Amino acid sequence: MIINQPEVHAEVSAVFARYEAALVSNDVAVLDELFWDDARTTRYGVGENLYGIEEIRAFRNSRPGAGLQRKLMRTIITTFGTDYATAMTEFLREGGNRTGRQSQTWVRTPQGWRVVAAHVSLLQV
């Protein structure tokens, strides 16, 4: 297994950037596309635990679209072989004073790279 094979790392970095752009612009269609369409997909958020793509979709569709801009810090993307990757980043929301953390597990599926598990949390001040 090759860790951070350049072309695979570039693919995951690009899809991670696409996800981030969709997140801060509240492009729900792209966010939905980039999560694995499966009942086993999980997303633990700051105030919610979501099990399955239907719960994740419902959360995305009900979330306010304002105040989503943020600055990423210390982003680390690591690929393992050609079909598995993790993306870890810290973030600070515009006007915020708490550092957030986001982790994603990406898997190459027949439809392309998809998030199969995600976690978002805020550090205590």
N, C-alpha and C positions, 0 to 999 in steps of 0.2 A: 504494500500500500504506500502510495506516495502522498506525503502531506504537503499541501499548498502547491500542487502542480500548477504552473503559471496559467495555463489556459482555463483550467477549472476555477482557480481562484478569481480570475478575471470575470468569468461567467457569474459567479456568486456575488462578487462585488457589484456587478452591474444590476443584478436583480435586487440586491439589498438597496442600492441607490434608487431604483424604481419604486420599491416599497416605501422608502422614506419620503420621496416626493409625493406619493399618493397619500401617505399619512398626514403630512402637513397641509395638503390641499383638500383633505377629506374626500378623496376620490374612492368612494366606497366600492365601485365596480372593480377597480384594480386591486384594492385590498382584498376583496372577496376572491378574485382570481388567484392571488398569490398564496392563499391558504389552501391546504389540502382539503378537497371536498370529501370529507369522511367524518363519520360519527366519532372516530378515535382522535381527532384533532383536538388539542387543548390550548387554552390561552388563559393564564393567570394574570389578572390585571391588578391595578392599585386597589380597586374596590370590588372586584368581581372575579369569580372563578367560572370559566366558560368551558363546557364539555361538549364537543361536537361542533361541526360547522354550522348547524342551524342556530345554536346559541351565540356563536361568534357573529354570524350574520345579523341576528336580531340586535346585538349590542352595537355593531357598526351602524346599522340603520337608525338607531335611536340616539346616537351620540351627537352632541352639538358640534357643528362644524367650525366654530370660532375658537381662537386662542390655542391653536395647535402648533404654531411655529416654535421651533426649538433649535438649540445648538448641540451638535453631537460632539462627544469627546471620547478619546481612548477607544475607538472602534477597532475591534480585533475580529477578523474573519479568518477562520481556519477550515481548510478543506481536507477531507480524509478520503483518499482514492478519488474516484470520479463522480460519485453519487451521493455524498453525505458532507454536510458542512455545518458549522456553528457560526453565529454572528453575535458578538457581544458589544454593547456600547453603553456609555453613560450619556446623559443628556441634561440640559437645563432649559426649561421653558422660558420664553420671552417674559420678562417681568417676574419670574419665579426666583425663589431662593433655596429650593431643595433640589439636590441632584437626584435624577432618576436613573434607573438601570433597566436595560432591555436585553433579553437573551432570546435567540431564535435558533431552532434546529431546522435546517433546510435539507430536503431530500429531492433528488432528481426523480421525477415521475415521468410517465409517458407524455404528460401535458407540459413538462418543463419543471423548473425548480419551484418547490412549494414549501411553505412553512408547515411543519407537522406538530410543532410545539413551540409556545412562546411564553415569556414571563416578563412582566413590567412591574417595577416597584419603585418606591421613593425612599431615600435615606432619611432617617430622622434628623431634625435640625439640632 
